[in-house]
Amino acid sequence: MSGKRIAIYGKGGIGKTTISVNLALLLARRGLRTLLVGCDPKKDTARLLSDRSLPALMEKYEALKSGAAAPEEVLFPARENLLVCESGGPRPGVGCAGRGILIALEWLKKSGALERADVILYDVLGDVVC
């Protein structure tokens, strides 16, 4: 991975998603190939960039592993130079969100998506407790 990685994290409700999305837009407009990864089971990062709910990588994981789904089904071109991916995970209070994020990040690495980005931004949920 030759690009920069930036994680935006902290207490819930402080504006992490707003900052992540706006920073991703700025970097993409400057011509940097940017990957914005929403690391929250709520899948709320992409909502500021799309008028529809986007499927999370964890929802398509088995199909992606088997080749029944294409990477484009979870890597969304939000703008020129900007791809967005929602990691997804278990619904809040059930299971470990950190585990879902880890699986999603491993898949992104294996798919080559990380190598194609100049900058990778991670919008990390505020309360991963596992």
C-alpha positions in Angstrom: 0.0 0.0 0.0 1.7 3.2 -1.2 -1.1 5.7 -0.4 -2.0 7.5 2.7 -4.4 6.1 5.3 -6.4 8.3 7.5 -8.7 7.1 10.3 -11.4 9.5 11.7 -12.6 8.2 15.0 -13.7 9.4 18.4 -16.8 9.6 20.6 -20.1 9.2 19.0 -22.0 12.2 17.6 -18.9 14.5 17.2 -19.1 14.8 13.4 -16.7 12.0 12.3 -18.9 11.1 9.3 -19.4 14.7 8.2 -15.6 15.3 8.3 -14.8 12.0 6.6 -17.2 12.7 3.7 -16.1 16.3 3.2 -12.4 15.4 3.4 -13.0 12.6 0.8 -14.8 15.0 -1.5 -12.0 17.5 -1.2 -9.2 15.0 -1.9 -11.1 13.5 -4.9 -11.7 17.0 -6.4 -7.9 17.6 -6.1 -7.4 14.5 -8.3 -6.4 12.0 -5.7 -8.0 8.5 -6.1 -9.8 8.3 -2.8 -11.4 5.4 -1.1 -13.8 6.2 1.8 -14.6 3.2 4.0 -17.5 3.4 6.4 -16.6 1.2 9.4 -20.0 1.2 11.1 -22.7 -1.5 11.0 -25.3 1.3 10.6 -23.9 2.0 7.1 -24.3 5.7 7.5 -21.2 7.1 5.8 -22.5 6.8 2.3 -25.8 8.4 3.1 -24.4 11.8 2.5 -23.2 10.8 -0.9 -26.1 8.8 -2.3 -29.8 9.1 -2.3 -30.2 5.3 -1.7 -29.0 2.9 1.0 -25.9 1.1 -0.2 -25.3 -2.6 0.5 -22.5 -3.3 2.9 -19.6 -5.5 2.2 -20.6 -7.9 5.0 -24.0 -8.4 3.4 -22.3 -9.6 0.2 -19.2 -11.2 1.7 -20.0 -14.8 0.9 -21.0 -14.0 -2.6 -17.8 -11.9 -3.0 -15.6 -14.8 -1.7 -17.2 -17.3 -4.1 -17.1 -15.0 -7.1 -20.9 -14.8 -7.4 -20.7 -11.0 -6.7 -18.4 -8.5 -8.3 -16.4 -6.0 -6.3 -18.3 -3.2 -8.0 -21.3 -4.3 -5.9 -19.7 -2.9 -2.8 -17.3 -0.3 -4.2 -19.5 2.6 -5.3 -18.2 5.4 -7.4 -19.7 8.4 -5.5 -17.9 11.0 -7.6 -15.0 11.2 -9.9 -11.9 9.8 -8.1 -14.1 8.7 -5.1 -15.1 5.2 -4.2 -17.2 4.5 -1.1 -17.5 1.2 0.7 -19.6 0.4 3.7 -18.1 -2.4 5.8 -21.4 -3.2 7.6 -21.5 -5.8 10.4 -23.9 -7.1 12.9 -26.8 -4.9 14.1 -25.9 -2.8 17.2 -25.9 -4.9 20.4 -25.5 -8.2 18.5 -22.0 -9.6 17.8 -18.8 -7.7 17.4 -18.6 -4.7 15.0 -14.9 -4.9 15.1 -14.9 -8.4 13.6 -17.1 -7.2 10.7 -14.7 -4.3 10.1 -11.7 -6.6 10.1 -13.2 -9.0 7.6 -14.2 -6.1 5.3 -10.7 -4.6 5.5 -9.1 -8.0 4.7 -11.4 -8.3 1.7 -10.5 -4.8 0.5 -6.9 -5.7 0.7 -7.3 -9.0 -1.2 -9.4 -7.3 -3.9 -6.7 -4.8 -4.7 -8.9 -1.8 -3.8 -6.4 -0.5 -1.3 -3.6 -0.5 -3.9 -5.6 1.5 -6.4 -6.2 4.4 -3.9 -3.9 7.4 -3.3 -5.8 8.0 0.0 -7.9 5.8 2.1 -10.2 7.3 4.7 -11.8 5.3 7.4 -14.9 6.6 9.1 -14.8 4.5 12.3 -17.7 4.1 14.7 -17.2 5.7 18.1 -17.8 2.7 20.3 -16.1 -0.5 19.2 -16.0 -2.4 22.5 -14.8 -5.8 21.4 
